[in-house]
């Protein structure tokens, strides 16, 4: 049982760090890169990733907790930024594909 608690803790705080990384990355990007990448605006993504980071930090990852209703969408929002928006922003700012 102790191992399961540690695994939950690692997932909880690891996901909060991923959310923080997404927020900082969104903060440091140029505002025009978002429109060039055909994504939502910079303030919207800062709000989404910042709110997700806050939700993942405040609501504990526990299957029996009502906070899971906030934690799961927050983790999904951070992952959407990491796997979809971030690569497009990097591609746009580098000048497109090298293929």
Biotite code that builds the C-alpha atoms (Angstrom):
import biotite.structure as struc

atoms = struc.array([
    struc.Atom([0.000, 0.000, 0.000], chain_id="A", res_id=1, res_name="UNK", atom_name="CA", element="C"),
    struc.Atom([2.871, 2.359, 0.729], chain_id="A", res_id=2, res_name="UNK", atom_name="CA", element="C"),
    struc.Atom([4.261, 1.850, -2.778], chain_id="A", res_id=3, res_name="UNK", atom_name="CA", element="C"),
    struc.Atom([0.910, 2.837, -4.289], chain_id="A", res_id=4, res_name="UNK", atom_name="CA", element="C"),
    struc.Atom([0.883, 6.044, -2.245], chain_id="A", res_id=5, res_name="UNK", atom_name="CA", element="C"),
    struc.Atom([4.369, 6.940, -3.465], chain_id="A", res_id=6, res_name="UNK", atom_name="CA", element="C"),
    struc.Atom([3.398, 6.248, -7.074], chain_id="A", res_id=7, res_name="UNK", atom_name="CA", element="C"),
    struc.Atom([0.364, 8.542, -6.716], chain_id="A", res_id=8, res_name="UNK", atom_name="CA", element="C"),
    struc.Atom([2.575, 11.247, -5.182], chain_id="A", res_id=9, res_name="UNK", atom_name="CA", element="C"),
    struc.Atom([5.082, 11.027, -8.051], chain_id="A", res_id=10, res_name="UNK", atom_name="CA", element="C"),
    struc.Atom([2.300, 11.240, -10.654], chain_id="A", res_id=11, res_name="UNK", atom_name="CA", element="C"),
    struc.Atom([0.637, 14.122, -8.800], chain_id="A", res_id=12, res_name="UNK", atom_name="CA", element="C"),
    struc.Atom([3.708, 16.314, -8.467], chain_id="A", res_id=13, res_name="UNK", atom_name="CA", element="C"),
    struc.Atom([5.184, 15.239, -11.799], chain_id="A", res_id=14, res_name="UNK", atom_name="CA", element="C"),
    struc.Atom([2.047, 16.350, -13.589], chain_id="A", res_id=15, res_name="UNK", atom_name="CA", element="C"),
    struc.Atom([2.106, 19.663, -11.717], chain_id="A", res_id=16, res_name="UNK", atom_name="CA", element="C"),
    struc.Atom([5.669, 20.173, -12.954], chain_id="A", res_id=17, res_name="UNK", atom_name="CA", element="C"),
    struc.Atom([4.573, 19.399, -16.525], chain_id="A", res_id=18, res_name="UNK", atom_name="CA", element="C"),
    struc.Atom([1.838, 22.008, -16.132], chain_id="A", res_id=19, res_name="UNK", atom_name="CA", element="C"),
    struc.Atom([4.349, 24.517, -14.825], chain_id="A", res_id=20, res_name="UNK", atom_name="CA", element="C"),
    struc.Atom([6.638, 23.808, -17.784], chain_id="A", res_id=21, res_name="UNK", atom_name="CA", element="C"),
    struc.Atom([3.710, 24.349, -20.176], chain_id="A", res_id=22, res_name="UNK", atom_name="CA", element="C"),
    struc.Atom([2.832, 27.650, -18.485], chain_id="A", res_id=23, res_name="UNK", atom_name="CA", element="C"),
    struc.Atom([6.403, 28.947, -18.575], chain_id="A", res_id=24, res_name="UNK", atom_name="CA", element="C"),
    struc.Atom([6.764, 27.895, -22.218], chain_id="A", res_id=25, res_name="UNK", atom_name="CA", element="C"),
    struc.Atom([3.498, 29.675, -23.100], chain_id="A", res_id=26, res_name="UNK", atom_name="CA", element="C"),
    struc.Atom([4.715, 32.753, -21.253], chain_id="A", res_id=27, res_name="UNK", atom_name="CA", element="C"),
    struc.Atom([8.033, 32.921, -23.098], chain_id="A", res_id=28, res_name="UNK", atom_name="CA", element="C"),
    struc.Atom([6.674, 32.573, -26.648], chain_id="A", res_id=29, res_name="UNK", atom_name="CA", element="C"),
    struc.Atom([5.953, 35.479, -28.983], chain_id="A", res_id=30, res_name="UNK", atom_name="CA", element="C"),
    struc.Atom([2.278, 36.418, -29.202], chain_id="A", res_id=31, res_name="UNK", atom_name="CA", element="C"),
    struc.Atom([2.265, 36.455, -33.010], chain_id="A", res_id=32, res_name="UNK", atom_name="CA", element="C"),
    struc.Atom([3.537, 32.858, -33.127], chain_id="A", res_id=33, res_name="UNK", atom_name="CA", element="C"),
    struc.Atom([0.214, 31.593, -31.787], chain_id="A", res_id=34, res_name="UNK", atom_name="CA", element="C"),
    struc.Atom([-1.781, 33.159, -34.616], chain_id="A", res_id=35, res_name="UNK", atom_name="CA", element="C"),
    struc.Atom([0.832, 32.067, -37.169], chain_id="A", res_id=36, res_name="UNK", atom_name="CA", element="C"),
    struc.Atom([0.516, 28.499, -35.870], chain_id="A", res_id=37, res_name="UNK", atom_name="CA", element="C"),
    struc.Atom([-3.293, 28.772, -36.135], chain_id="A", res_id=38, res_name="UNK", atom_name="CA", element="C"),
    struc.Atom([-3.776, 28.198, -32.416], chain_id="A", res_id=39, res_name="UNK", atom_name="CA", element="C"),
    struc.Atom([-5.609, 30.142, -29.719], chain_id="A", res_id=40, res_name="UNK", atom_name="CA", element="C"),
    struc.Atom([-4.010, 33.391, -28.548], chain_id="A", res_id=41, res_name="UNK", atom_name="CA", element="C"),
    struc.Atom([-1.168, 33.653, -26.053], chain_id="A", res_id=42, res_name="UNK", atom_name="CA", element="C"),
    struc.Atom([-3.325, 35.001, -23.173], chain_id="A", res_id=43, res_name="UNK", atom_name="CA", element="C"),
    struc.Atom([-5.793, 32.147, -23.604], chain_id="A", res_id=44, res_name="UNK", atom_name="CA", element="C"),
    struc.Atom([-3.049, 29.503, -23.475], chain_id="A", res_id=45, res_name="UNK", atom_name="CA", element="C"),
    struc.Atom([-1.453, 31.213, -20.486], chain_id="A", res_id=46, res_name="UNK", atom_name="CA", element="C"),
    struc.Atom([-4.829, 31.111, -18.733], chain_id="A", res_id=47, res_name="UNK", atom_name="CA", element="C"),
    struc.Atom([-5.386, 27.460, -19.666], chain_id="A", res_id=48, res_name="UNK", atom_name="CA", element="C"),
    struc.Atom([-1.917, 26.257, -18.624], chain_id="A", res_id=49, res_name="UNK", atom_name="CA", element="C"),
    struc.Atom([-1.780, 28.470, -15.529], chain_id="A", res_id=50, res_name="UNK", atom_name="CA", element="C"),
    struc.Atom([-5.210, 27.346, -14.372], chain_id="A", res_id=51, res_name="UNK", atom_name="CA", element="C"),
    struc.Atom([-4.318, 23.734, -15.080], chain_id="A", res_id=52, res_name="UNK", atom_name="CA", element="C"),
    struc.Atom([-1.134, 24.020, -13.041], chain_id="A", res_id=53, res_name="UNK", atom_name="CA", element="C"),
    struc.Atom([-3.042, 25.591, -10.175], chain_id="A", res_id=54, res_name="UNK", atom_name="CA", element="C"),
    struc.Atom([-5.743, 22.896, -10.312], chain_id="A", res_id=55, res_name="UNK", atom_name="CA", element="C"),
    struc.Atom([-3.191, 20.073, -10.379], chain_id="A", res_id=56, res_name="UNK", atom_name="CA", element="C"),
    struc.Atom([-1.387, 21.603, -7.418], chain_id="A", res_id=57, res_name="UNK", atom_name="CA", element="C"),
    struc.Atom([-4.474, 22.276, -5.293], chain_id="A", res_id=58, res_name="UNK", atom_name="CA", element="C"),
    struc.Atom([-6.517, 19.152, -6.003], chain_id="A", res_id=59, res_name="UNK", atom_name="CA", element="C"),
    struc.Atom([-4.940, 15.934, -4.884], chain_id="A", res_id=60, res_name="UNK", atom_name="CA", element="C"),
    struc.Atom([-4.781, 12.953, -7.228], chain_id="A", res_id=61, res_name="UNK", atom_name="CA", element="C"),
    struc.Atom([-6.986, 10.514, -5.339], chain_id="A", res_id=62, res_name="UNK", atom_name="CA", element="C"),
    struc.Atom([-9.530, 8.249, -7.034], chain_id="A", res_id=63, res_name="UNK", atom_name="CA", element="C"),
    struc.Atom([-11.977, 8.758, -4.176], chain_id="A", res_id=64, res_name="UNK", atom_name="CA", element="C"),
    struc.Atom([-11.615, 12.530, -4.004], chain_id="A", res_id=65, res_name="UNK", atom_name="CA", element="C"),
    struc.Atom([-14.089, 14.909, -5.630], chain_id="A", res_id=66, res_name="UNK", atom_name="CA", element="C"),
    struc.Atom([-11.066, 16.976, -6.704], chain_id="A", res_id=67, res_name="UNK", atom_name="CA", element="C"),
    struc.Atom([-10.390, 14.435, -9.440], chain_id="A", res_id=68, res_name="UNK", atom_name="CA", element="C"),
    struc.Atom([-13.090, 16.143, -11.491], chain_id="A", res_id=69, res_name="UNK", atom_name="CA", element="C"),
    struc.Atom([-10.727, 19.151, -11.744], chain_id="A", res_id=70, res_name="UNK", atom_name="CA", element="C"),
    struc.Atom([-7.412, 17.307, -11.792], chain_id="A", res_id=71, res_name="UNK", atom_name="CA", element="C"),
    struc.Atom([-8.060, 15.116, -14.843], chain_id="A", res_id=72, res_name="UNK", atom_name="CA", element="C"),
    struc.Atom([-9.085, 17.920, -17.260], chain_id="A", res_id=73, res_name="UNK", atom_name="CA", element="C"),
    struc.Atom([-6.216, 20.053, -15.968], chain_id="A", res_id=74, res_name="UNK", atom_name="CA", element="C"),
    struc.Atom([-3.718, 17.312, -16.750], chain_id="A", res_id=75, res_name="UNK", atom_name="CA", element="C"),
    struc.Atom([-5.308, 16.832, -20.180], chain_id="A", res_id=76, res_name="UNK", atom_name="CA", element="C"),
    struc.Atom([-5.094, 20.567, -20.938], chain_id="A", res_id=77, res_name="UNK", atom_name="CA", element="C"),
    struc.Atom([-1.407, 20.678, -20.050], chain_id="A", res_id=78, res_name="UNK", atom_name="CA", element="C"),
    struc.Atom([-0.703, 17.644, -22.196], chain_id="A", res_id=79, res_name="UNK", atom_name="CA", element="C"),
    struc.Atom([-2.599, 19.157, -25.140], chain_id="A", res_id=80, res_name="UNK", atom_name="CA", element="C"),
    struc.Atom([-0.340, 22.188, -24.943], chain_id="A", res_id=81, res_name="UNK", atom_name="CA", element="C"),
    struc.Atom([2.802, 20.043, -24.708], chain_id="A", res_id=82, res_name="UNK", atom_name="CA", element="C"),
    struc.Atom([1.997, 17.636, -27.555], chain_id="A", res_id=83, res_name="UNK", atom_name="CA", element="C"),
    struc.Atom([0.040, 19.908, -29.926], chain_id="A", res_id=84, res_name="UNK", atom_name="CA", element="C"),
    struc.Atom([0.621, 23.628, -29.423], chain_id="A", res_id=85, res_name="UNK", atom_name="CA", element="C"),
    struc.Atom([4.279, 23.605, -28.373], chain_id="A", res_id=86, res_name="UNK", atom_name="CA", element="C"),
    struc.Atom([5.580, 21.731, -31.460], chain_id="A", res_id=87, res_name="UNK", atom_name="CA", element="C"),
    struc.Atom([3.615, 24.047, -33.773], chain_id="A", res_id=88, res_name="UNK", atom_name="CA", element="C"),
    struc.Atom([5.000, 27.140, -32.047], chain_id="A", res_id=89, res_name="UNK", atom_name="CA", element="C"),
    struc.Atom([8.541, 25.813, -32.325], chain_id="A", res_id=90, res_name="UNK", atom_name="CA", element="C"),
    struc.Atom([8.018, 25.005, -36.008], chain_id="A", res_id=91, res_name="UNK", atom_name="CA", element="C"),
    struc.Atom([6.612, 28.467, -36.772], chain_id="A", res_id=92, res_name="UNK", atom_name="CA", element="C"),
    struc.Atom([9.404, 30.269, -34.938], chain_id="A", res_id=93, res_name="UNK", atom_name="CA", element="C"),
    struc.Atom([12.110, 28.218, -36.649], chain_id="A", res_id=94, res_name="UNK", atom_name="CA", element="C"),
    struc.Atom([10.713, 29.065, -40.045], chain_id="A", res_id=95, res_name="UNK", atom_name="CA", element="C"),
    struc.Atom([8.913, 25.874, -40.937], chain_id="A", res_id=96, res_name="UNK", atom_name="CA", element="C"),
    struc.Atom([10.024, 22.346, -41.635], chain_id="A", res_id=97, res_name="UNK", atom_name="CA", element="C"),
    struc.Atom([13.522, 21.469, -42.837], chain_id="A", res_id=98, res_name="UNK", atom_name="CA", element="C"),
    struc.Atom([12.254, 18.670, -45.095], chain_id="A", res_id=99, res_name="UNK", atom_name="CA", element="C"),
])
